[in-house]
Amino acid sequence: MKSELVRAFHVAPADVRVAVSPYRICPLGAHVDHQLGVVTGLALNQAVLLAFAPAPEAHRKEIAALSKNYPGKVSFELDSIPPFQPGDWGNYLRGAALTLRDRFGKRLSRGMVAMVDGDLPIGGLSSSAAVGVAYLLALEAVNSLSASVADNIHFDRAIENDYIGLRNGILDQSVILAAERDRLLSLDCQSETWHTVRGPEAGSFQVLVVYSGFEQALVSTGYNERVAECREAAKQLLTAAGRRVANGAVLRQVSEETFAKHGPALPAMLRKRATHFFTEQARVRDGATAWAGADVKQFGGLVVQSGKSSVDNYECGSPPLITLYELLVGSPGVMGARFSGAGFRGNCIALVEPGRAEAVAVAVAEGYARRHPAEAKNFSACVCDTDDGARLL
């Protein structure tokens, strides 16, 4: 990528650096980050790669980028960052520049040239958050801006919340930035603190990522509606308990005792959303114990339960994704499987016994092709390991 950037933008090879921003999976804690729950995550050794260099002096304030995955060139000036453009791959680059300009003002004075590439099909591995992190790290580097991991978590969330219009929490960014190889990240989205948990020895399992071939922009799915439903459930539960309800109530504010007492009176749909939250938090607690005890099979069983609750209680998952989930769960050697990401598109992930992931991928591909022949044309599978968080090379 470095040589391609040099050829495309005529920059000096010595000026080129690379940002590595890994994809992530959330084995337990699905759909609870926006309710300020506790979640878990692992970074993968597949990543968004961004080769970049400072903009030439003659175009000092210009940002220009090419993608190896999408056509066209994105370019704009730091003094006139364009608004969100639906369907445009440059939105995250513009959002990153705007977020840093809002934070650092005139200290963001140098543009850059860049080329971005992703290793895996986009959707469900937080590729959007990963590319946002890569842009942030690159722009900070060319402008000598100092930002902590916590700063960049909030910057990346601001890109998605304020510029893209996606009402997500901080799970994706936190795992991408703070993960450690072979350790499970545990993130409390209320206190915004995290720690890593040492668990199984390296090589105790493989991560299999299977891409459904089904893709859709997340803001056009039911993602934001589910967030609103969870908040309404929290509001009704707090009201029933006689507690004062402020704007933006979330389920983390509701005790398990309150849910046990007043949950049955919720409308059916809201009761399902709340049920997912509270049962998922229990799975996160049990999963951390299993991971610390190096019990991958017990941990994987909880991942399967999480996937089932995503379908039954959170009611997400397109037919292709549900098929993949069912095929994975039924495959010999699979210890755990669930949707990855928001669960409306993209990928499923599985924790597989060592040496069996390739055979599982072949069997799943055959079963998937019989049930979803159109989407199966774009089906793919990738065997991954865990990795460290985002970094500059």
N, C-alpha and C positions, 0 to 999 in steps of 0.2 A: 504493500500500500504506500510505503514511503516513496518509492520510485514513481508510482503512478501520480502521486501528489506533485512531485517535482516536475514531471512532464506536463501535467495539466496546468499548473500555475507558475511555473518557471521560478521556483524558490530554491534557495541553497539547501542542499541535502543536510547540512549541519544544523539547519534551523528547524528541521522536522522532528516532531515528537509524536507519540502515540498514546492515546487514552484507552484503557481497557475497562469496560463497564459490563460486568457479568449479568447474565440472565439469572433469575431467581425462581425458586419454588417455595411454596408455603405448604408443607405437609400437614400441618395442623394449625387451626386458627383462621380458617377460611371465612370471609365475609364479616369479620368482627372488628377489623381495624377502624372502620368509620364509626363504630360504636364505642371506641376507646377500650376495646378488649385487649387481652394478652394473646399474642400470635407467635408463631415460630417460622423460621426460614433457613434456607440453605442457598448459597450461591453456587452456580455451576461453572465448569471450565469451558463453557461456550459463552461468547460475549459479543457485545457491540464493540467494534474497533473503530477508532477515529484518529486518522493521521491529520496533523494540523501544523501550521506554522504562522508566525505573525504576518499580518497583511503587509505587502510592500509599502515603502514609505510614500510612494506616489498615490496610493489608495489607502492611507493609514486607517481611516475610519470605516472601511468597507468590510463586510463579512460576506464571503463567497464560499459555497459548498457544493460538492457533487456527491451523489449516492451510487453505490454499486448495486443497489436494490431497486431504485426508482429512477425514472428518466428526468431529465431537465436539470438546470442549475438554479440554485437559490442564491440570491444576492440582495443586499440592502445595506444602508448606511446606519451607523449607530445613532446618528442624530434624528433618524426618521424610520423607526422600526414599524413595519406594516402591521395591521391588525390580523387577527385570526382569519385564516382562509380555509373553509371546509374542504377536507380531502387532500390538502397539500402537505407533502412530506416535510416541508420546511417549517412547519408550525412549531415544532419543539426547539429548533434553533432560534427562531424569532422569540419564542417565549423565554428561552434561557437568557438571551441578550437583554430583553426587557426587564426580567427579574433582577439581573445583576445591575442594570442601570438604575433601577429603583433603589437598590440597596447601597450601591457604591457611588452613584452620581457620576461626576466628571472623571473619577478615577478609572472608570471603564472607558478608556480613550483609544484603545488599539483594537482594530478588527483582526480577522484571521482568514486564512484559506484552509479548507478542510475537505476531507473525503471520508465518508462513513460507510461501514459495512457491518452486516450482522450475520452470525453463523447459522442461525436457525430461523425457520418461518416465524413471522411476527404474529403474536396473539396468544396471551395466556401465560407468558413467561416474564411479563412486565418489560417487554422490549421498549415500550414508550418511556417508562421511567429510566431504563438503562441508557437510552440515547440522550435523554435529558441530562442525566448525570455526566455523560461523556462531554456534552457541549459545555456544561458548567465548568468542569475541570480544565478543559482546554482554554476557555475564555479567561478563567482565573489565572492560568499559567502565563498567557501572553500579556496579561496586564499586571502581573506580579501582585495579585490580590490574595490576601490570606483569608481562608474560610475553613472552619472546623467541619468535622463529619456532621455534627448537629446542624451547623449552618446550611450545609449542602442538602441535608434531608429536607429542611424547610424551603430552600430555594427550589428544589425539584418538585416539591408538593405545590408550591406557588405556580410553577409552570402549568401543572395539570389543573389545579383548582381555578386559578384566576385567568389564565390565558386560553387553555383548551376547553374549560367548562366541565371537567370531570370531578365529581364530588368524592374523591377517594381519601383514604387516610394516609398514614406514613409507613405502612408495611413495606411497600415495594422499595422505596428509596432507602429505608433503613437497612434492609437485607443487602441490597446492592452495594451500599457504602461500608457497612460495618461487619459483614460476614467474615468468618475465618474458616479455612480449609479443615474439613473433618469435624467441625464443631457445629452444634445446633444453636442458632441465634434465637434467644427468647426476648421478645420486645413487649414492653408494657406501653400501650398506645396512650394511656391516660397520663402517666408520669413522664412519658417519652424517655424512658431509660431502658437499657438493654444489657444483657450479658450473654456469654456463650457457654454452652454446656458440652463438656467432653463426653464422648459416648463410644460407639463401636469403633474397633480398630479399622484403619484404612483397609479397604478391600473387602469389608464385611457385606457390602451390598453394592449394586449398581443402580444408577438412576436412568430409567428409560423414559424418553420424551417422545410421544407420538403425536404427530400433527394431523388434524382431522381433514385438512383441505378446505375447511369452512372458515371464512374470515368476515369480520364486520367491525366497523368503528365502534369502540366501546360506548361512546356517548349516544349512539343510536340504538343501543340495546336496552334491556330493562335495568341496567345497573343503577342509574340515579333513582329510578322508581323504588328499587329495593331499599336504598338508603332512606328514602322518605318514609317507607312503610315501617322500617325499624324505629325511626324516630317517633312516628305516631304511636307505635306500640309502647315505647318508653313513656311518652306523654300520658297515655291512658293509664298505665300502671302506676305512675307516680301520683296522678290525680286520685286514683282509687285508694291509694295509701294515705291520702290526705297531705301529701307533700306539695310544696309550692313548685310550680313548673316554670322554669325560665325558657327563653327561646333556645332552640337547639338541644332539647333533651335527648339523651342517648341511653342505651340499655345498660351501660356500665354503671349508671347512677341508680339502677334498680337492684335491690338485694335479691338473693335467691329466695329468701323467705317471702318477700313481696310478690315475686313471680309465682311461687307455689300457692299463695293465698288468692291472688287476683287474676292470675293468668287464665284460668278456665273461663272467666267471664269476657275475655277479649273476643272480638270478632275472629272467625276462624283463620282468615289470612294472617292477621296480625299475631295471633297465637302461634302460628307456625314459625313466623319470623323470630319471635322471642324464644321459642323452643330451640331453634337452631343456635341462637346466641348462647343460651345457658348450657346446653349440652355440649357445644363446641368448647366452651371454657373448661368444662370438666375433662374433655378429651385432651386439651392442652396440658392441664395439670398432670394427668395420668401419663401423657406422652413424654413429658420432661423426665418423669421418674423412670420410665422404660428406657429412654435414651441414655440416661446416666448409668443405668444398669446394663447397658450394651445389649438390650433385648430388642433386636430389630423386628422380630416377628410380632411381639406384642405391640410395638410402636406401629408397625404396618397394619395390624388389625384395627387400630384406632383410626388410621388414615382411611381405611375402607369405610368405617362407620361415618367418618366425616363426609366422605363422598356421597353416601346414601342420604345423609341429612341435607346436603346441598340440593339433592333432587327432591326429596320428600317435603322438607320444611322450608328451605330457602327458595325452592322452586326455580332454580336456574338450570341451565344446560339445554343446548339444542339437541335434537334427535341424534345427529352424528356424534356429539360428545358423549351422550348417554350410552350409545352403542359402544364406543371405545372404552368407557369406564367398565361396562359389563363384560366386555371381552377380556380386558386386562385382569379384572378380579377373578375371572374363571380360568385363567391361564396358569398351568403348573409353574412354580418358581416365583410367582408374584407374591410378595409379602404384604404389599399395600398399594393402593391406587386411588386416584381422585382426579377431578378436573384441576387444571392449573389456572391461576389468575381469577378473574371475575366469574368464570364459569359460563359465559354466554357464547364462546367462540373458541377457536384456536386449538389448544393442546390439552392432552391428559398426561399425567406423569405416573410412574410406577417405581416402587422400590423392589428390586429383583435380586434373587439369590445370585452370588457371583458365578459368572460364566454362562448364565442362562438368558441374558437379555436379548441376544441376537435371535435365538430360537423363539422367544416370546414375540418379538417384533414381526417375524415371518408369519407366525400363526395368527396374530392380530390383523395383519395386513390382509390375509386371505379371508378371514371372517368379515372384516369391514367392507371389502370389495363386494361381497355377496349382498350386503344390506344397504350399502350406500355407494353404488357404482360411480355416480357423477363426482362426488367429493373424493372418492378413492383415487381418482386420477392425479390428485395433488397430495396424496398421503405421503408422509415420510416419517422416519424414525431415527432417533439418535441416542446413542449410549453415552452417558456423561458421568463425570466424577464431581465431587464438591471442590470448591476453590475459594480463594480469598476475595475480598471485596474490590471495589473500583480503585484504580491506580494509574499513575502515569509511568510510561517507560522512557 
